[in-house]
Amino acid sequence: MKIKPIIIIALLLLSISSCKKDNINPENIFAKVYSDENSDISYYPLDIIQTSDGGYYILSALSVDSVRTFLSTHITKTDNLGELVWQTTLSEPYVNPITSLISSGSGVHFLCMDRITLGTYLMRIDDATGSAEVINSYGDIIYPLASSQTPDNGFLLLSYDRNSRSSLLTKFSSSFDKSWGNSYPVIEDAEEMLTAHMTRSGKTLPFFTGTVGNGESYYANALFNYSLAFLFVNSGNGDLTGLVFGDRYNGGVSAVASIQSENFAVARFVYDSHFILPATTLSSSATVSANELGGEKITELAAEAHTSIKTLTVDGRNLIVYASNTNSNQILLTFFDLNSGELVTKKYLGSTNPVKVAALIQTTDEGLAVLAQTMVAGRFKRNALYKIPKEQILGLDD
C-alpha cells in the first residue's frame, strides 16, 4: 500500500486550531505522517528528542501484525521541518525498546531487550551511519520496562525479575555503571501479563520512572504487592520510602510530573475513568491509595487513554500540559498555570484519521513537539509528528 504523504499532511494540518501566520516560520508549525508501504506492519511510537541541528530522533517499536512476538526497534531521524532524513529498523536481537531517550555528552541513548536472553542493552544512536550501536549490555537485568535520565546524567531502569517475582529499579552513573539496584516484590507471577504488555497482545500498563526535584528521591510506576503502584525510593540506595497503591492492575497513577519538593502534577485512572490533578501534594514517606487523591474526572477521554504530562516555560510563564486521547479519536492538550493550577487553554489535534499521543517535548523555540500514533485509512498504525508554535499555546495568534 502506498500512502500519499501530501494528502495526509494536509489533513493533519487542518486539525491545528489556528492557521499559520506570516510571522510563524515553517519549522515552528507542521504536521507529518511517516508512511510505510507494508500494510502488515504497525508502528508504536515511544519517545522523541530534539537534536542539536534542530531535527528530531523518534524511537518506536515495530510489530508485524500477522505474528505475535517481541517488537522490533525502529529509529527515525527528521530535519527541523519534520521531513524524513533517515530511518532504520534494527536487526535482532535488539527488540522491545523502552522510553525514554537519554541525552548525554556522548550522544543519544536508549535501552532495549535481547530477544532470546531477555537481557538489556544500552544503545547509542549513530547519526553518521543512520543506525545504533551497543554501548553496554546488562544480561542480569531482564524484561526492561521503562527508563529516565537523572540530574547527574545517569539513568534509572525499571525491570521485572521473573525468578524473584519482583520489580527491580537500577540506578546507573553517568559512565553507565551500576550504582545500586533494589527490588520490590510483586509476589504473584506477572510474566504472562508483562509479555502481553510487551507484545501489544493484551493490556498495556503505564510504566515509568523519574526524579523528584533535583534528586531528593526517585520514583517508579511499577508492579508491587499484587498491584500497579507508584513507588517513592531513596536516591542513595533505592529503599522504598512511600507509595501510592492502585486497584490491582485496574487503577492507579498513570502519569506524573515533579514540580518542586512534594508538589506534583498527577494523572490517575480507575478502570475506564481518568482523573487529573494539576497541582497536588504527594509525600515521599506516606502510603496512600490512588483513589484517595481525588482529582477532576475528564469524561471525554477514551477508556484506554494514554496520558503524558510535561512542564514548560513559554515567554517566562511556567505551564503544565496534559496530553491524552479522547473518545473522538483526537489528542487533547490541556495547559495549566504551574503556580496556580488554573486552566490556560485547550487544544485538539486530529481530524480525519484517529490519533493517540505517545510523547511530547518542549522545543528550543519554546513550542511543543507531539509524537503520536495515527491510523491511516482508519487501519494502518503509523507515526505522526505535530509541531505547535508557542503563539498557539498562549493564544497570541488568535
Sine and cosine of phi, psi and omega as CSV:
sin_phi,cos_phi,sin_psi,cos_psi,sin_omega,cos_omega
0.00,0.00,0.81,-0.58,0.04,-1.00
-0.97,-0.24,0.83,-0.56,-0.03,-1.00
-1.00,-0.09,0.63,-0.77,0.03,-1.00
-1.00,-0.02,0.97,-0.22,-0.14,-0.99
-0.91,0.42,-0.52,0.85,-0.03,-1.00
-0.90,0.44,-0.66,0.75,0.01,-1.00
-0.91,0.41,-0.69,0.73,-0.02,-1.00
-0.88,0.47,-0.71,0.70,-0.02,-1.00
-0.89,0.46,-0.66,0.75,0.00,-1.00
-0.89,0.46,-0.68,0.74,0.00,-1.00
-0.91,0.42,-0.64,0.77,0.02,-1.00
-0.91,0.41,-0.63,0.78,-0.02,-1.00
-0.90,0.44,-0.48,0.87,0.05,-1.00
-0.90,0.44,-0.38,0.92,-0.06,-1.00
-0.99,0.13,-0.25,0.97,0.05,-1.00
-0.98,0.22,0.77,-0.64,-0.33,-0.94
-0.89,0.46,-0.50,0.87,-0.04,-1.00
-0.88,-0.47,0.49,-0.87,0.03,-1.00
-0.97,0.25,0.45,-0.89,0.02,-1.00
-0.90,0.44,0.72,-0.69,0.04,-1.00
-0.99,-0.15,0.38,-0.93,-0.06,-1.00
-0.87,0.49,-0.45,0.89,-0.06,-1.00
-1.00,-0.02,0.12,0.99,0.07,-1.00
-0.96,-0.28,0.89,-0.45,-0.05,-1.00
-0.94,0.34,0.44,-0.90,-0.07,-1.00
-0.88,0.48,-0.45,0.89,0.03,-1.00
-0.97,0.26,-0.17,0.98,-0.03,-1.00
-0.99,-0.13,-0.19,0.98,0.00,-1.00
-0.52,-0.85,0.92,-0.40,0.07,-1.00
-0.31,-0.95,0.18,-0.98,0.12,-0.99
-0.57,-0.82,0.76,-0.65,-0.07,-1.00
-0.74,-0.67,0.52,-0.85,0.21,-0.98
-0.85,-0.53,0.70,-0.72,-0.05,-1.00
-0.97,-0.23,0.96,-0.27,-0.17,-0.99
-0.99,0.16,0.31,-0.95,0.08,-1.00
-0.55,-0.83,0.79,-0.62,-0.06,-1.00
-0.96,0.28,-0.25,0.97,-0.01,-1.00
-0.99,0.15,0.95,-0.32,-0.07,-1.00
-0.97,0.24,-0.15,0.99,0.01,-1.00
-1.00,-0.01,-0.04,1.00,-0.07,-1.00
-0.97,-0.24,0.65,-0.76,0.10,-1.00
-0.86,-0.51,0.65,-0.76,0.01,-1.00
-0.97,-0.25,0.70,-0.71,0.08,-1.00
-0.85,-0.53,1.00,-0.03,-0.02,-1.00
-0.90,0.44,0.62,-0.79,-0.07,-1.00
-0.90,-0.45,-0.76,0.65,-0.10,-0.99
-0.40,-0.92,0.31,-0.95,-0.02,-1.00
-0.62,-0.79,0.55,-0.84,0.06,-1.00
-0.59,-0.81,0.60,-0.80,0.05,-1.00
-0.99,0.11,0.68,-0.73,-0.04,-1.00
-1.00,-0.06,0.19,-0.98,-0.07,-1.00
-0.90,0.43,-0.38,0.92,0.02,-1.00
-1.00,-0.02,0.14,0.99,0.03,-1.00
1.00,0.00,-0.11,0.99,0.04,-1.00
-0.99,0.11,-0.32,-0.95,-0.08,-1.00
-0.61,-0.79,0.60,-0.80,0.28,-0.96
-0.99,-0.17,0.69,-0.72,0.07,-1.00
-0.85,-0.53,0.82,-0.58,0.04,-1.00
-0.97,-0.23,0.77,-0.64,-0.03,-1.00
-0.67,-0.74,0.37,-0.93,0.22,-0.97
-0.97,-0.23,0.56,-0.83,-0.14,-0.99
-0.80,-0.60,0.78,-0.63,0.02,-1.00
-0.85,-0.53,0.51,-0.86,0.19,-0.98
-0.99,-0.10,0.89,-0.45,-0.19,-0.98
-0.89,0.47,-0.41,0.91,-0.04,-1.00
-0.99,0.13,-0.13,0.99,-0.05,-1.00
-0.76,-0.65,0.77,-0.64,0.05,-1.00
-0.98,-0.19,0.99,-0.16,0.01,-1.00
-0.53,-0.85,-0.05,-1.00,0.04,-1.00
-0.89,0.46,0.50,-0.87,-0.15,-0.99
-1.00,0.04,0.54,-0.84,0.03,-1.00
-0.97,0.26,0.29,-0.96,0.01,-1.00
-0.98,-0.20,0.82,-0.58,-0.03,-1.00
-0.82,-0.57,0.70,-0.71,0.02,-1.00
-0.82,-0.57,0.71,-0.71,0.05,-1.00
-0.85,-0.53,0.68,-0.73,0.16,-0.99
-0.89,-0.45,0.75,-0.66,0.07,-1.00
-0.86,-0.50,0.25,-0.97,0.14,-0.99
-1.00,0.05,-0.13,-0.99,-0.08,-1.00
-0.95,0.31,-0.18,0.98,0.07,-1.00
-0.99,-0.13,0.05,1.00,-0.04,-1.00
0.99,0.11,0.08,1.00,0.01,-1.00
-0.98,0.22,0.61,-0.79,-0.04,-1.00
-0.90,0.43,0.78,-0.63,0.11,-0.99
-0.98,-0.19,-0.78,0.63,0.12,-0.99
-0.38,-0.92,0.30,-0.95,0.10,-0.99
-0.50,-0.87,0.45,-0.89,-0.02,-1.00
-0.47,-0.88,0.54,-0.84,0.17,-0.98
-0.93,-0.36,0.87,-0.50,-0.05,-1.00
-0.94,0.35,0.61,-0.79,0.06,-1.00
-0.96,0.27,0.28,-0.96,0.06,-1.00
-0.90,0.44,0.48,-0.88,0.32,0.95
-0.99,-0.15,0.27,0.96,-0.17,-0.98
-1.00,0.07,0.99,-0.11,-0.10,-1.00
-0.83,-0.56,0.17,-0.99,0.08,-1.00
0.72,0.69,0.90,0.43,0.10,-0.99
-0.89,0.45,0.41,-0.91,-0.02,-1.00
-0.80,-0.60,0.35,-0.94,0.15,-0.99
-0.95,0.30,0.56,-0.83,0.21,0.98
-0.86,-0.51,0.24,-0.97,0.21,-0.98
-0.94,0.34,0.69,-0.73,-0.12,-0.99
-0.86,-0.50,0.87,-0.50,-0.03,-1.00
-0.98,-0.19,0.79,-0.61,0.07,-1.00
-0.67,-0.74,0.01,-1.00,-0.02,-1.00
-0.88,0.48,-0.40,0.92,-0.03,-1.00
-1.00,-0.09,0.07,1.00,0.06,-1.00
0.72,-0.69,-0.29,-0.96,0.01,-1.00
-0.95,-0.31,0.79,-0.61,-0.11,-0.99
-0.86,-0.51,0.31,-0.95,0.16,-0.99
-0.44,-0.90,0.19,-0.98,0.00,-1.00
-0.89,-0.46,0.54,-0.84,0.05,-1.00
-0.54,-0.84,-0.08,-1.00,-0.16,-0.99
-0.86,-0.52,0.47,-0.88,0.12,-0.99
-0.99,0.14,0.76,-0.65,-0.10,-1.00
-0.90,0.44,-0.54,0.84,-0.07,-1.00
-1.00,-0.07,-0.81,0.59,-0.10,-1.00
-0.99,0.12,-0.31,0.95,-0.05,-1.00
0.95,0.32,0.10,1.00,0.05,-1.00
-0.94,0.33,0.07,-1.00,-0.14,-0.99
-0.94,-0.34,0.65,-0.76,0.11,-0.99
-0.90,-0.43,0.63,-0.77,0.22,-0.98
-0.99,-0.17,0.86,-0.51,-0.08,-1.00
-0.92,-0.39,0.49,-0.87,0.12,-0.99
-0.86,-0.52,0.74,-0.67,0.03,-1.00
-0.96,0.30,0.75,-0.66,0.00,-1.00
-0.94,-0.34,0.98,-0.18,-0.06,-1.00
-0.92,0.40,-0.52,0.85,-0.05,-1.00
-0.91,0.41,-0.61,0.79,-0.02,-1.00
-0.99,-0.16,-0.12,0.99,-0.05,-1.00
0.90,0.43,0.70,0.72,-0.03,-1.00
-0.44,-0.90,-0.42,-0.91,0.04,-1.00
-0.55,-0.83,0.45,-0.89,-0.03,-1.00
-0.78,-0.62,0.44,-0.90,0.02,-1.00
-0.97,0.22,0.80,-0.60,0.07,-1.00
-0.99,-0.15,-0.62,0.78,0.00,-1.00
-0.37,-0.93,0.34,-0.94,0.07,-1.00
-0.73,-0.68,0.57,-0.82,-0.03,-1.00
-0.78,-0.63,0.99,0.14,-0.12,-0.99
-0.91,0.43,-0.40,0.92,-0.02,-1.00
-1.00,0.09,-0.13,0.99,0.04,-1.00
-0.97,-0.25,0.95,-0.30,-0.05,-1.00
-0.95,-0.30,0.28,-0.96,-0.03,-1.00
0.76,0.65,0.88,0.47,0.10,-0.99
-0.90,0.43,0.66,-0.75,-0.12,-0.99
-0.85,-0.53,-0.58,0.81,-0.03,-1.00
-0.26,-0.96,0.40,-0.92,0.02,-1.00
-0.52,-0.85,0.26,-0.97,0.09,-1.00
-0.35,-0.94,0.45,-0.89,0.03,-1.00
-0.99,0.17,0.57,-0.82,0.04,-1.00
-0.97,-0.26,0.33,-0.95,-0.06,-1.00
-0.87,0.50,-0.37,0.93,0.01,-1.00
-1.00,0.00,0.27,0.96,0.00,-1.00
0.93,0.37,0.28,0.96,0.22,-0.97
-1.00,-0.02,-0.33,-0.94,0.07,-1.00
-0.44,-0.90,0.35,-0.94,0.10,-0.99
-0.97,-0.23,0.59,-0.81,0.05,-1.00
-0.75,-0.66,0.85,-0.52,0.09,-1.00
-0.99,-0.12,0.74,-0.68,0.00,-1.00
-0.57,-0.82,0.01,-1.00,0.02,-1.00
-0.78,-0.63,0.77,-0.64,0.03,-1.00
-0.98,-0.20,0.94,-0.33,-0.08,-1.00
-0.95,0.31,-0.40,0.91,-0.01,-1.00
-0.94,0.34,-0.70,0.71,0.01,-1.00
-1.00,-0.07,-0.05,1.00,-0.05,-1.00
0.80,0.60,0.79,0.61,-0.05,-1.00
-0.69,-0.72,0.47,-0.88,0.25,-0.97
-0.99,0.17,0.56,-0.83,-0.01,-1.00
-0.81,-0.59,0.76,-0.65,0.12,-0.99
-0.91,-0.42,0.82,-0.57,-0.04,-1.00
-0.86,-0.50,0.73,-0.68,0.06,-1.00
-0.98,-0.21,0.76,-0.65,0.04,-1.00
-0.91,-0.41,0.56,-0.83,0.02,-1.00
-0.98,0.19,0.03,-1.00,0.02,-1.00
-0.92,0.39,-0.31,0.95,0.08,-1.00
-1.00,-0.08,0.17,0.99,0.09,-1.00
0.94,0.35,0.39,0.92,0.13,-0.99
-1.00,-0.07,0.46,-0.89,0.02,-1.00
-0.94,0.33,0.80,-0.60,0.10,-0.99
-1.00,-0.03,-0.71,0.71,0.07,-1.00
-0.29,-0.96,0.29,-0.96,0.11,-0.99
-0.61,-0.79,0.60,-0.80,0.00,-1.00
-0.62,-0.79,0.49,-0.87,-0.06,-1.00
-0.88,-0.47,0.42,-0.91,-0.07,-1.00
-0.67,-0.74,0.93,-0.38,-0.18,-0.98
-0.91,0.41,0.78,-0.63,0.15,-0.99
-1.00,0.08,-0.51,0.86,0.03,-1.00
0.99,0.17,-0.82,0.57,0.03,-1.00
-1.00,0.08,0.29,-0.96,0.00,-1.00
-0.97,0.23,0.91,-0.40,-0.05,-1.00
-0.96,-0.27,0.14,0.99,-0.13,-0.99
-0.89,0.45,-0.68,0.74,0.01,-1.00
-0.89,0.46,-0.68,0.74,0.03,-1.00
-0.90,0.44,-0.66,0.75,-0.01,-1.00
-0.94,0.34,-0.58,0.81,0.06,-1.00
-0.89,0.45,-0.66,0.75,0.07,-1.00
-0.89,0.45,-0.64,0.77,0.06,-1.00
-0.88,0.47,-0.71,0.70,-0.12,-0.99
-0.97,0.23,-0.47,0.88,0.01,-1.00
-1.00,-0.07,-0.01,1.00,-0.04,-1.00
0.87,0.50,0.50,0.87,0.02,-1.00
-0.98,-0.20,0.05,1.00,0.01,-1.00
-0.39,-0.92,-0.42,-0.91,-0.05,-1.00
-0.92,0.39,0.72,-0.70,0.11,-0.99
-0.98,-0.21,0.56,-0.83,-0.07,-1.00
-0.89,-0.46,0.50,-0.87,-0.06,-1.00
-0.99,0.11,0.98,0.21,0.07,-1.00
-0.99,0.13,0.70,-0.72,0.08,-1.00
-0.29,-0.96,0.28,-0.96,0.09,-1.00
-0.74,-0.68,0.22,-0.97,0.02,-1.00
-0.07,-1.00,-0.02,-1.00,-0.07,-1.00
-0.87,-0.50,0.67,-0.74,0.11,-0.99
-1.00,0.07,0.85,-0.53,0.04,-1.00
0.85,0.53,-0.78,-0.62,-0.01,-1.00
-0.99,-0.12,0.27,0.96,0.02,-1.00
0.89,-0.46,0.31,0.95,0.02,-1.00
-0.86,0.50,-0.60,0.80,0.09,-1.00
-0.37,-0.93,0.12,-0.99,0.04,-1.00
-0.88,-0.48,0.23,-0.97,0.08,-1.00
-0.62,-0.78,0.36,-0.93,0.04,-1.00
-0.51,-0.86,0.70,-0.72,0.15,-0.99
-1.00,-0.08,0.95,-0.32,-0.25,-0.97
-0.59,-0.81,0.16,-0.99,0.15,-0.99
-0.98,0.19,0.75,-0.66,-0.03,-1.00
-0.36,-0.93,0.80,-0.59,0.13,-0.99
0.79,0.61,0.83,0.56,0.07,-1.00
0.93,0.37,0.33,0.94,-0.04,-1.00
-0.41,-0.91,0.14,-0.99,0.22,-0.98
-1.00,0.09,0.81,-0.59,-0.09,-1.00
-0.68,-0.73,0.57,-0.82,0.09,-1.00
-1.00,-0.10,0.93,-0.38,-0.14,-0.99
-0.97,-0.24,0.74,-0.68,0.22,-0.97
-0.99,-0.13,0.72,-0.69,-0.01,-1.00
-0.73,-0.69,0.43,-0.90,0.06,-1.00
-0.90,0.43,0.74,-0.67,-0.06,-1.00
-0.95,0.31,-0.27,0.96,-0.03,-1.00
-1.00,0.05,-0.46,0.89,-0.05,-1.00
-0.56,-0.83,-0.06,1.00,0.04,-1.00
0.99,0.12,0.12,0.99,0.03,-1.00
-0.89,0.45,0.66,-0.75,0.01,-1.00
-0.93,0.37,0.78,-0.63,0.00,-1.00
-0.90,-0.44,-0.41,0.91,-0.01,-1.00
-0.19,-0.98,0.20,-0.98,-0.01,-1.00
-0.31,-0.95,0.37,-0.93,0.17,-0.99
-0.88,-0.47,0.95,-0.32,-0.10,-1.00
-1.00,-0.04,0.56,-0.83,-0.05,-1.00
-0.99,-0.11,-0.09,-1.00,0.02,-1.00
-1.00,-0.09,1.00,0.09,-0.15,-0.99
0.78,0.62,-0.81,-0.59,0.04,-1.00
-0.94,-0.35,0.27,0.96,-0.05,-1.00
-0.96,-0.28,0.09,1.00,0.02,-1.00
-0.21,-0.98,0.37,-0.93,0.00,-1.00
0.47,-0.88,-0.28,-0.96,0.04,-1.00
-0.98,0.18,0.68,-0.74,0.00,-1.00
-0.92,-0.39,-0.36,0.93,0.04,-1.00
-0.27,-0.96,0.47,-0.88,-0.03,-1.00
-0.54,-0.84,0.58,-0.82,0.24,-0.97
-0.77,-0.64,0.81,-0.59,0.04,-1.00
-0.99,0.16,0.81,-0.59,-0.02,-1.00
-1.00,-0.10,-0.88,0.48,0.01,-1.00
-0.23,-0.97,0.79,-0.62,0.04,-1.00
0.79,0.62,-0.90,-0.44,-0.04,-1.00
-1.00,-0.08,0.20,0.98,0.00,-1.00
-1.00,-0.08,0.77,-0.64,-0.08,-1.00
-0.64,-0.76,0.39,-0.92,0.31,-0.95
-0.96,-0.28,0.76,-0.65,-0.17,-0.99
-0.73,-0.68,0.56,-0.83,0.23,-0.97
-0.83,-0.55,0.61,-0.80,0.03,-1.00
-0.64,-0.76,0.27,-0.96,0.01,-1.00
-0.65,-0.76,0.44,-0.90,0.15,-0.99
-0.67,-0.74,0.94,-0.34,-0.10,-1.00
0.79,0.61,-0.91,-0.42,-0.07,-1.00
-0.99,-0.11,0.07,1.00,-0.05,-1.00
-0.98,-0.21,0.56,-0.83,-0.07,-1.00
-0.77,-0.63,0.65,-0.76,-0.07,-1.00
-0.75,-0.67,0.55,-0.84,0.06,-1.00
-0.82,-0.57,0.54,-0.84,0.05,-1.00
-0.71,-0.71,1.00,0.02,-0.09,-1.00
-0.94,0.35,-0.26,0.97,0.04,-1.00
-0.51,-0.86,0.98,-0.18,-0.02,-1.00
-0.61,-0.79,0.19,-0.98,-0.02,-1.00
-0.90,-0.43,0.76,-0.65,0.10,-1.00
-0.81,-0.59,0.78,-0.63,0.05,-1.00
-1.00,-0.01,0.76,-0.65,-0.01,-1.00
-0.97,0.25,-0.04,1.00,-0.01,-1.00
-0.89,-0.45,0.13,0.99,-0.05,-1.00
-0.95,-0.31,0.36,-0.93,0.11,-0.99
-0.87,-0.49,0.88,-0.47,-0.03,-1.00
-0.67,-0.74,0.28,-0.96,0.11,-0.99
-1.00,0.03,0.58,-0.81,0.05,-1.00
-0.86,0.50,-0.54,0.84,0.00,-1.00
-0.91,0.40,-0.43,0.90,0.02,-1.00
-0.94,0.33,-0.30,0.95,-0.06,-1.00
-0.94,0.33,-0.42,0.91,-0.01,-1.00
0.95,0.30,-0.74,-0.68,0.00,-1.00
0.96,-0.28,0.17,-0.99,0.01,-1.00
-1.00,0.01,0.83,-0.56,0.03,-1.00
-0.97,0.24,0.79,-0.62,0.01,-1.00
-0.97,-0.26,0.99,-0.17,-0.15,-0.99
-0.96,0.28,-0.34,0.94,-0.06,-1.00
-0.99,0.12,-0.04,1.00,0.00,-1.00
-0.99,0.17,0.57,-0.82,0.00,-1.00
-0.93,0.38,0.40,-0.91,-0.06,-1.00
-0.85,0.52,-0.66,0.75,-0.03,-1.00
-0.98,-0.18,0.50,0.87,-0.10,-1.00
-0.88,0.48,0.72,-0.70,0.18,-0.98
-1.00,-0.05,0.65,-0.76,-0.02,-1.00
-0.83,-0.56,0.69,-0.73,0.14,-0.99
-0.84,-0.54,0.57,-0.82,0.04,-1.00
-0.78,-0.63,0.72,-0.69,0.05,-1.00
-0.68,-0.73,0.52,-0.86,0.19,-0.98
-0.99,-0.12,0.55,-0.84,0.02,-1.00
-0.47,-0.88,0.34,-0.94,0.04,-1.00
-0.84,-0.55,0.83,-0.56,-0.02,-1.00
-0.81,-0.59,0.90,-0.45,-0.03,-1.00
0.78,0.63,0.67,0.74,0.04,-1.00
0.99,0.15,-0.04,1.00,-0.01,-1.00
-0.99,-0.16,0.78,-0.62,-0.02,-1.00
-1.00,0.03,0.80,-0.60,-0.09,-1.00
-0.77,-0.64,0.31,-0.95,0.19,-0.98
-0.84,-0.54,0.70,-0.72,0.07,-1.00
-0.84,-0.54,0.76,-0.66,0.15,-0.99
-0.98,-0.20,0.72,-0.69,0.07,-1.00
-0.82,-0.57,0.78,-0.63,-0.01,-1.00
-0.43,-0.90,0.02,-1.00,-0.10,-1.00
-0.95,-0.30,0.66,-0.75,-0.07,-1.00
-0.98,-0.19,0.21,-0.98,0.08,-1.00
-0.89,0.45,-0.38,0.92,0.01,-1.00
-1.00,-0.03,0.26,0.97,0.08,-1.00
0.91,0.41,0.53,0.85,0.10,-1.00
-0.92,-0.40,0.18,-0.98,0.14,-0.99
-0.98,-0.20,0.80,-0.60,0.07,-1.00
-0.98,-0.17,0.84,-0.54,0.11,-0.99
-0.95,-0.31,0.86,-0.51,-0.01,-1.00
-0.87,-0.50,0.86,-0.51,-0.06,-1.00
-0.97,-0.26,0.74,-0.67,0.03,-1.00
-0.83,-0.55,0.48,-0.88,0.15,-0.99
-0.94,0.33,0.78,-0.62,-0.09,-1.00
-0.91,0.42,-0.59,0.80,-0.09,-1.00
-0.98,0.19,-0.66,0.75,-0.08,-1.00
-0.99,-0.16,-0.35,0.94,-0.09,-1.00
0.98,0.22,0.12,0.99,-0.03,-1.00
-0.98,0.18,0.54,-0.84,0.01,-1.00
-0.92,0.40,0.73,-0.68,0.04,-1.00
-0.98,-0.19,-0.80,0.60,0.01,-1.00
-0.24,-0.97,0.24,-0.97,0.10,-0.99
-0.80,-0.60,0.56,-0.83,0.08,-1.00
-0.71,-0.71,0.55,-0.83,0.08,-1.00
-0.88,-0.48,0.67,-0.74,0.07,-1.00
-0.88,-0.48,0.65,-0.76,0.04,-1.00
0.96,-0.29,0.62,-0.79,0.04,-1.00
-0.58,-0.81,-0.97,0.24,-0.08,-1.00
-0.97,0.25,-0.77,0.63,-0.02,-1.00
-0.99,-0.12,0.67,-0.74,0.04,-1.00
-0.86,0.51,0.58,-0.81,0.05,-1.00
-0.71,-0.71,0.54,-0.84,0.06,-1.00
-0.74,-0.67,0.70,-0.71,-0.02,-1.00
-0.95,0.31,0.62,-0.78,0.09,-1.00
-0.91,-0.41,-0.74,0.67,-0.04,-1.00
-0.31,-0.95,0.31,-0.95,0.06,-1.00
-0.52,-0.86,0.51,-0.86,0.02,-1.00
-0.65,-0.76,0.46,-0.89,0.20,-0.98
-0.99,0.10,0.66,-0.75,-0.04,-1.00
-0.99,-0.14,0.17,-0.99,-0.10,-1.00
-0.91,0.41,-0.34,0.94,0.03,-1.00
-1.00,-0.02,0.20,0.98,0.00,-1.00
0.95,0.31,0.25,0.97,0.13,-0.99
-1.00,0.02,-0.31,-0.95,-0.07,-1.00
-0.70,-0.71,0.72,-0.69,0.14,-0.99
-0.94,-0.33,0.81,-0.59,-0.05,-1.00
-0.89,-0.45,0.89,-0.46,0.06,-1.00
-1.00,-0.03,0.73,-0.69,-0.10,-1.00
-0.62,-0.78,0.30,-0.95,0.22,-0.98
-0.97,-0.25,0.75,-0.66,0.04,-1.00
-0.88,-0.48,0.39,-0.92,0.02,-1.00
-0.94,-0.33,0.99,-0.12,0.00,-1.00
-0.94,0.34,0.75,-0.66,-0.07,-1.00
0.85,0.53,0.42,0.91,0.02,-1.00
0.94,0.34,0.22,0.98,-0.15,-0.99
-0.63,-0.77,-0.66,0.75,-0.16,-0.99
-1.00,-0.08,0.88,-0.48,-0.08,-1.00
-0.99,0.15,0.89,-0.46,-0.07,-1.00
-0.71,-0.71,0.31,-0.95,0.06,-1.00
-0.99,0.17,0.59,-0.81,0.10,-0.99
-0.70,-0.71,0.49,-0.87,0.00,-1.00
-0.70,-0.72,0.83,-0.56,0.09,-1.00
-0.95,-0.30,0.67,-0.74,0.14,-0.99
-0.89,-0.46,0.87,-0.49,-0.05,-1.00
-0.93,-0.38,0.82,-0.57,-0.01,-1.00
-0.96,0.26,0.37,-0.93,-0.02,-1.00
-0.89,0.45,-0.46,0.89,-0.01,-1.00
-0.88,0.48,-0.54,0.84,0.02,-1.00
-0.98,0.20,-0.44,0.90,0.04,-1.00
-0.92,0.38,-0.70,0.72,-0.03,-1.00
-1.00,-0.08,0.03,1.00,0.03,-1.00
0.95,0.32,0.43,0.90,-0.03,-1.00
-0.97,0.24,-0.23,0.97,-0.02,-1.00
-0.98,-0.19,0.13,0.99,-0.01,-1.00
-0.95,0.32,0.00,0.00,0.00,0.00
